[in-house]
Structures are given as structure tokens and as C-alpha cells.
Amino acid sequence: MTVAVALFTSDLRVHDQPVLRAALGAADRVVPLFVHDEGIRRAGFASPNREAFLADCLASLDAALRDRGGRLVLRTGEPAEQVCRVVQETGAREVHVAAGVSRYALRREERLRDALSAARCALHVHDAVVTALPPGRVTPSSGDHFAVFTPYFRRWREAGVREASGAPRTVRVPRVESEALPRRADVSGVSPGVAEGGEAVARKRLTAWLRDGVEAYEDRHDDLAGDGTSRLSPYLHFGCLSPAELVHRAERKGGAGADAFVRQLAWRDFHHQVLAARPAASWSDYRDRGDRWSTGREAEAAVEAWRRGRTGYPVVDAAMRQLLHEGWMHNRGRLLVASFLTKTLYADWRTGARHFLHLLVDGDLANNQLNWQWAAGTGTDTRPNRVLNPLTQAKRFDPKGTYVRRWVPELATVEGAAVHQPWRLPERERADLDYPPPVVDLAQGRDRFLRARGA
């Protein structure tokens, strides 16, 4: 009997799963293994929201494997050490794992390779599992990666995404011990509105989205109140859905909405190829603008008001409160609150990125960090000094104030356009709202930022 190990990381699914499929093709028995990585916890990336969602994902994966005659094997500790133990216990001669782009993923792969080499066990690393197109598959003639999205997207479309495969019919697992799977109920500090995780839920959401939502995506994806987004980002982050499968299913659906959705999937790949080429961009400026971010007691008070959704700008506060409640935020809201923090408050983008990573279920390092840098003007944005005005944004993307009233109940009774500028209400009405005045004047904040940038 031959044995291989399929090491699951950010690919918690059985449909279009190259790692699992390769392991099944290489051996009579396969160990579907997930290692609860203590290093991720020590590094602060194991937030309660993601731990709760992960518990759902592992339960769903285990159920899918059991439907096929197998099961998920769980271990806790350092991945290379735990994988080697499973190799020794089962006599496995191959280990299969998906490629990653973060420094942590690359170090994990290096330790795995060294440890397995000493154990005379082969390591196979598979591309295009976490992304639709592998980082580095397309490159410009003048460098190792694309720094501008539009030419990248053109080449991305020309290169073509690999065909997606179905789920295996049978998974045979050798006799090997496993720890008990974690349960969402055992995770404390979880935001009350965090969605249910797992491949089964993800596939139902995808089917419903392609049936009822994607056609209107191009027109509605920025509508804050209407929430015309797919809400699939958490499932992509944990690999419950294959990005390659999403591309093909959207293309088969066709239409302007599907094209716009595929473009967003390409943006995700774009950020992964940037981080793969520039790993330091996870915490360092991709393009240094010489910023001297605001510091001091007053600046920290403003940032804390931003975190709590108490800036005095209703659309900003609504988005931040959605994040606190759901562990998710509308994409237009993310752009708006990031611009407000980095350019109106002139606070370091890393402060915002850390807060997002603490709460977001879809807290992907490549997309979170590089989107924050895009908003701060230190990343790949070709207009690095643009400032999003929250009042203008509210008028365009929440014209009736529905989104604000949903998430800022203090303003639920405010009528008309005043919901976005409550400081203009008569003093007596303002006093009854229990809502703070603005933490900064928008014009003054914008001028401070532009002066600091020399723009």
C-alpha cells in the first residue's frame, strides 16, 4: 500500500482541488491533513472571527471527505514537524501542498522541504490553487511583475485560466490518529454577524449569486445599501471555492455583470503577483512617498474614533460598524474608510491594515495590505494623491441614507440629506441624537495631506 499526504492550507475544499487530486493519483491511500499552525496564532493572524469561520470550514471539509469514504486528519503545532510525524506514522512517500505568496507561506514551504528531504519524502508544490492564475505566470518585458492593473489584466485574459475539475468520488485514508475538530461555539470574542463558513455553504452562495446577482453586478457593486456584491471573499480566502472555477462559471453565465465580476477576481490575482515579487510590501511601502504620518494623543484619539465608528461622518461610521458586527465590509466602504484614515486623518495605513486583519473574515494578507496601500497612495494606484470625500461618496453610493440608518441607529430618525451631515441640524435636534461631531474638518484634513505629500 502506498500513501501520500494532501496538506490543506488555504484550499479547504474537495471540488477543483489540485492538491488532493494529485495526492490521490500518486498513492493508494491519502491522508487529508490540516495543521492548526501555532505560529499563525503567535503572529496574531488567528483572529476570533477567522477562527470561528475556519472551524466551520474544517467541519464542512471533513463532512465532504466522509461522504467519499475518507475523513480529515487534524494536528496542532508547527507544520513541518506535524507533517513529518504523519509521514513517519503512515510511511507516506509524497506530500502535496498549495503554493503561497506571503513570507510566512514561503518559510513554511522551505521548512517543509528541508524536513521532508531529511525524511526522504518528496514535496510537491502546486500552483493555481489559491489564485486563478499563478503569480509570475505573466510578466512584463521590463520586469518581474506588473505594477499597473490594466496591462496585467490584458495579459491575464490572454494567458487563460486552467480548466476546473470536479470532486473525487472516493478518498481512502490509512489508519492514522487525528485530534478533534474545533467548533465555532468554543471560540470567544466572535463578531455576532459572522457568516457561516465551509465549502457546502460557499457553493450554495455561488449558485444563488450566479442565478440572481451577477447580472446586475456591474451596475450595483458600489451600491452600499443594496449590497450587490457576491460576498464570496471569505470563501475565497479560505479556499472553500476555487477561483479558477469561479472564472469559468462566470464566463459561462456571460454578460456585463459577469465580466465585471471576473475583473475583480483578476484584481485578487494581481495583488498576489505583486506580493509574490515584493514580499516586503506586506508591511513596507511599495512606493515610499516620504510620509510622516500623524502621531500624538490627538491623532490616536481620532484613530480610535475611526475604529469604533464614531468619527462624526455617518457613512464612514456605518462601514466601520458593519465591520465590527459582521467581520466583513462592503468594498466601497473599504475604499472610503481607508482613504479617510490615511488621507483625511493622515494616519499610517498599517494601523488600518492591522485593524482590518483583526476583524475581517477575508483578511487576506496580499489583498488587505495592498488595497490599503492603494488607498494610502503608497501602492500601485496611478493617482496616489486622490482623496475620497465621504460626503460626496455618501451622496453617490447611499443617496437615501439607507446604509447609514441601518448601521448607525442614532441617526435612524433623521430625515433627508441631513442623515449624512447631522451637524447641520438645529442644536436641539443634534443634542437628542447622541452622535459625535466630526473629528476633523474635511477641507483641513485634505490640505494637511496634500501639503505633506508636496502635491
Summary of the structure (lengths in Angstrom):
residues: 455
radius of gyration: 23.2
end to end distance: 68.1
largest distance: 80.2
contacts: 1541
relative contact order: 0.11
helix: 53%
strand: 7%
